[in-house]
C-alpha cells in the first residue's frame, strides 16, 4: 500500500481544481465533496463544530449556526438532523423559510411531534457548497 504525506493540495492548473476518480471511470471535484460547515449542539451549547463561529439561540427551538467563513451565495445544501434525548418522540428539523439561508449563517427550527418547538437535542447541521 502506498502512502502520500502532504500538508497542502493545490490544483496544477487552478488552485481549487483537484479531480478525484470515484469508481471505475467517474470523477468528481475534491472541493465539491467536502463539508464546508458542520455543527453539533445540545440546548444551544456546541458539542463540536467546523467553520462555525457559534450558535445563536433565537428562542425555543429556533437556532442560527453562524459561519466563520461565509458561503459564496445562499444556494448551498444543508443537512439537518437530531433527536430528543428525553423522549421517544419524532423530531423534525427544518430551515426557517424567511431567514434560513444566508451567506454567513443558517437558521433552523427544531420541532418535537409531542410538544412543538423544542430545545432538546442533540441537533446537527452540515453544509455543502462553495465558500466565498
TIDREN-89034 format. One line per field, with one value per residue: x, y, z of N, C-alpha, C, O in turn; chain. Coordinates in steps of 0.001 Angstrom, whole numbers. Each point is the difference from the previous one (the first is absolute). Layout:
TIDREN-89034
n.u: X_...;
n.v: Y_...;
n.w: Z_...;
ca.u: X_...;
ca.v: Y_...;
ca.w: Z_...;
c.u: X_...;
c.v: Y_...;
c.w: Z_...;
o.u: X_...;
o.v: Y_...;
o.w: Z_...;
chain: A_...;
END
This chain:
TIDREN-89034
n.u: 848_-1397_2016_-2028_2152_-2078_1153_953_-2215_1509_-1967_-45_-2011_-1223_294_-1656_1864_-1372_1290_-2174_1745_-1828_1946_-1624_-2112_-1247_-995_1720_-1616_2220_766_-134_1941_1017_293_-1884_-1821_1038_-2047_1306_-2221_754_-2089_293_-198_1382_-886_-1052_2165_-1394_1940_551_-1272_-1216_-486_-1278_205_-908_823_-1865_1756_488_490_1585_-97_1250_-381_1255_-585_210_-2245_459_-899_-1764_1453_-139_1730_-2200_1625_-2173_1115_-1414_565_-1686_1725_-1259_283_-2096_11_-1910_1785_-995_1294_-634_302_1301_-2170_-730_342_-1593_-925_1710_388_-1348_-1721_-105_-1741_307_-1366_-343_-328_-1015_554_1648_2157_259_-683_1781_3_-1893_1112_1536_1259_-986_2094_-1243_2081_-1691_2155_-1034_2091_-575;
n.v: -1173_929_952_938_580_536_1712_-661_471_-478_1060_-1890_-950_-1576_2107_1135_106_-647_-746_-336_-1397_234_-1001_-1390_793_-952_1818_425_1541_-8_1612_-823_-1092_1890_-1270_1065_-1341_433_-948_163_-302_1109_-240_-647_-1998_1691_-1331_1114_430_543_1035_-765_1664_-1625_-297_276_718_-1097_-1772_236_-1252_1756_-1223_1025_-1002_496_1129_-1828_-1946_2141_-91_-1603_-1877_1062_237_649_-1416_-376_-340_-491_469_-1728_939_-1463_1296_1814_252_-741_1913_65_-487_1945_-782_1981_-265_1331_-517_397_-1349_-1320_427_-595_1992_1363_-525_-1129_609_-520_-1373_555_-1635_768_-2093_-390_394_-1299_2139_-440_-6_-1205_-1365_291_1870_-962_809_-492_841_-77_29_1735_-738_1220;
n.w: 0_-1503_35_298_-197_741_-840_-1947_78_-1583_-226_-1216_-412_1034_648_-997_-1220_1662_-1692_522_146_-1306_-223_-696_149_1579_-843_1375_1_-179_-1347_-2081_-183_-581_1826_-599_52_1941_102_1798_-221_1797_-812_-2138_986_-559_-1592_-1624_-438_-1689_353_2027_-833_-968_2184_-1831_2122_-1757_1087_1178_639_1267_-1818_1222_-2021_1793_-1915_246_-969_-619_230_-1511_867_-873_-1665_2136_137_258_1496_-197_1868_188_1950_199_554_-413_-2216_214_1152_-1194_-1248_496_-1635_856_-2219_1262_5_2069_1755_-839_-1999_1312_-918_1157_-1373_1964_-1286_2166_-1171_2148_-1514_1850_-641_1466_-471_-1787_-80_-1330_2245_-12_1366_-1521_-24_-1774_-74_-1796_14_-1511_-527_-983_302_1797;
ca.u: -848_761_-405_430_-32_87_-647_-889_-266_-387_-166_1109_-435_-773_261_-1015_-474_642_-939_216_-725_-919_-576_792_268_-586_865_-679_885_249_-563_-1459_-414_379_-922_565_-378_-813_-205_-801_-282_-1038_-558_699_1416_705_773_1124_-340_1037_-340_-1134_446_-893_-1421_-870_-1286_-973_-1254_-225_71_431_1443_783_1405_757_1179_1255_289_-1297_-228_41_-1376_-948_-439_740_-801_151_-596_-290_-480_-1_-789_-381_602_-843_-1237_59_-751_677_477_146_848_-174_546_-965_-230_197_1389_785_1277_750_1380_795_-668_-1229_-957_-893_-902_-32_-1383_-300_-1380_-897_2_225_1363_747_1436_715_930_899_-392_1179_-170_1143_-202_849_-126_1238_358_243;
ca.v: 1173_1237_1069_1332_936_1381_988_834_-409_1109_-423_400_1069_929_-348_-837_-959_-1300_-1029_-1282_-1106_-576_-1179_-470_1073_1272_924_1064_1047_-225_1083_-98_-1051_316_811_1329_332_-964_392_-895_760_-471_1131_1217_-80_-815_-1183_8_699_345_1233_642_951_-103_-231_993_-526_1039_-323_-1437_-763_843_167_422_-388_1069_-521_753_424_48_-701_952_419_-707_-1216_-1157_-1118_-264_-1207_214_-1197_126_-912_479_-996_-204_-713_-805_734_352_1375_568_1184_598_1339_1094_465_1440_445_-1220_-62_1238_-374_-110_-780_-721_59_-1148_-310_-1360_-240_-1309_-329_66_1275_1135_530_-658_255_-1239_-421_823_438_183_728_-99_844_-200_1051_729_1096_1281;
ca.w: 0_-87_900_-402_1121_-462_845_-802_-1367_-856_-1385_-871_-890_810_1400_630_-991_178_-417_661_-610_977_-648_-1134_-955_435_733_727_521_1421_802_35_922_1381_805_260_1378_754_1390_834_1219_899_751_-387_368_-982_385_-919_-1226_-963_-708_666_1019_1143_-208_623_437_-327_673_109_-1236_-1116_124_-1153_-21_-646_-686_127_-1370_-690_-1251_-1113_-263_870_-687_496_477_1426_547_1409_677_1441_810_1318_887_1176_-334_-1212_-1005_-1240_-47_-1328_-12_-1324_-183_88_-1361_-134_185_113_-689_-173_-328_1215_1041_-342_1105_-75_1102_533_405_572_-381_1161_709_-898_19_1070_97_258_-1036_-815_-1332_-816_-1241_-911_-1162_-1173_-1008_-268_896_-679;
c.u: 894_-559_559_-149_202_-661_-1027_-151_-460_-104_1127_-381_-730_90_-1030_-555_799_-1050_391_-794_-832_-739_873_356_-511_1016_-858_1032_110_-706_-1523_-481_302_-1091_681_-291_-655_-55_-856_-213_-1117_-448_739_1472_724_725_1260_-421_1227_-502_-1267_539_-925_-1442_-768_-1322_-1016_-1330_-186_-16_510_1478_613_1425_722_1294_1213_409_-1297_-27_-46_-1399_-927_-499_825_-970_237_-683_-152_-514_31_-887_-404_460_-877_-1274_240_-749_842_370_147_861_-65_585_-1136_-144_307_1454_988_1364_590_1439_849_-622_-1145_-878_-977_-828_110_-1400_-172_-1463_-985_-140_161_1452_742_1470_808_897_598_-575_1280_-349_1280_-323_1024_-278_1342_216_273_1481;
c.v: 1237_1037_1307_914_1409_910_818_-605_1218_-526_548_1192_1099_-465_-956_-1063_-1297_-1059_-1326_-1057_-679_-1189_-362_1133_1363_841_1053_1019_-176_1044_-114_-1043_282_806_1329_477_-1230_459_-1049_722_-649_1178_1302_13_-898_-1190_-94_697_171_1205_643_902_1_-194_1094_-675_1124_-181_-1507_-664_759_346_506_-480_1069_-569_886_571_-123_-881_1041_512_-825_-1309_-1210_-1064_-176_-1308_226_-1294_190_-1017_715_-1070_-335_-787_-899_679_234_1474_415_1243_563_1406_1013_614_1486_437_-1155_11_1389_-406_-214_-838_-809_-14_-1153_-168_-1471_-212_-1435_-304_132_1407_1222_446_-519_370_-1277_-367_-1335_312_200_646_-175_817_-353_1111_677_1106_1261_178;
c.w: 0_963_-504_1198_-535_1031_-762_-1386_-779_-1420_-863_-877_763_1452_591_-951_100_-301_621_-753_1079_-615_-1186_-958_447_761_695_457_1511_862_132_1006_1458_705_298_1411_602_1439_687_1312_782_860_-287_344_-996_638_-842_-1272_-883_-782_558_1101_1211_-412_735_338_-165_716_-15_-1374_-1205_180_-1298_188_-816_-573_258_-1354_-794_-1246_-1117_-369_899_-618_405_488_1489_359_1493_607_1496_667_1279_975_1200_-270_-1199_-1139_-1247_34_-1459_120_-1410_-30_66_-1384_-172_44_-27_-633_-158_-292_1248_1098_-594_1246_-138_1268_361_562_478_-304_1147_576_-891_55_1222_-40_210_-1165_343_-1391_-798_-1337_-824_-1248_-1077_-996_-159_1024_-823_-288;
o.u: 1009_-1175_1178_-1083_1049_-811_-862_973_-901_888_474_792_285_-105_372_-1116_960_-1028_1172_-1149_522_-1224_1112_1140_393_869_-1153_1174_-1017_-648_-550_-1123_-367_-573_1163_735_-754_926_-964_961_-795_803_160_696_-360_703_1003_-1189_1136_-1132_-766_810_203_-348_295_-628_16_-930_821_-832_-27_361_-499_622_-304_699_-112_441_-618_1032_-236_-136_469_-897_397_-1199_1130_-1035_967_-737_679_-616_632_-639_242_-654_1087_-306_1228_-698_529_-273_273_90_-1069_979_473_425_1156_999_-576_395_985_555_-405_469_-542_306_205_-408_411_-857_-1185_-1080_-60_907_-532_586_1226_-172_-514_-814_980_-1120_1101_-1118_1196_-1144_1029_-905_378_400;
o.v: 56_-41_89_94_318_-454_640_-463_716_-713_1113_929_1184_-1196_-930_-478_-212_-74_-376_238_-383_19_508_86_1012_-525_218_-325_-66_-349_346_101_-793_921_30_822_-699_620_-496_435_-775_585_831_960_-1168_150_-566_79_-185_-11_619_-419_767_61_307_-610_970_773_-717_324_-540_718_-280_276_193_-760_1225_1147_-1065_-305_1179_1090_-834_-637_-795_245_107_-356_322_-741_891_-843_972_-1045_-996_-441_-7_-639_62_814_-754_870_-707_680_-222_494_408_817_164_-199_843_-1120_-736_-96_202_-292_-222_571_-849_685_-939_865_240_378_1123_-831_-4_150_57_502_-682_-751_535_-123_164_-69_-105_430_-546_792_-75_1017;
o.w: 704_363_-344_578_-561_808_602_-595_438_-466_227_-160_-182_270_715_203_-740_674_6_-373_1046_-132_-146_-459_-580_696_-373_180_690_987_1045_493_867_-581_402_546_-677_522_-582_636_-532_726_894_-330_-141_999_435_-308_437_-484_-739_827_941_-1180_1155_-865_758_-229_-572_-847_-1106_932_-1089_1025_-1177_670_-14_-86_-24_-598_264_-556_774_552_-853_130_475_-563_689_-649_511_-650_414_125_681_945_-578_-1006_63_604_-816_827_-970_1023_-568_-559_-1061_-817_389_692_-689_322_-47_1094_-1145_1101_-1082_1047_-868_938_-682_179_-233_455_499_59_1110_-1072_91_-1111_887_-536_518_-494_524_-510_272_-146_399_265_-1170_-566;
chain: A_A_A_A_A_A_A_A_A_A_A_A_A_A_A_A_A_A_A_A_A_A_A_A_A_A_A_A_A_A_A_A_A_A_A_A_A_A_A_A_A_A_A_A_A_A_A_A_A_A_A_A_A_A_A_A_A_A_A_A_A_A_A_A_A_A_A_A_A_A_A_A_A_A_A_A_A_A_A_A_A_A_A_A_A_A_A_A_A_A_A_A_A_A_A_A_A_A_A_A_A_A_A_A_A_A_A_A_A_A_A_A_A_A_A_A_A_A_A_A_A_A_A_A_A_A_A_A_A_A_A_A;
END
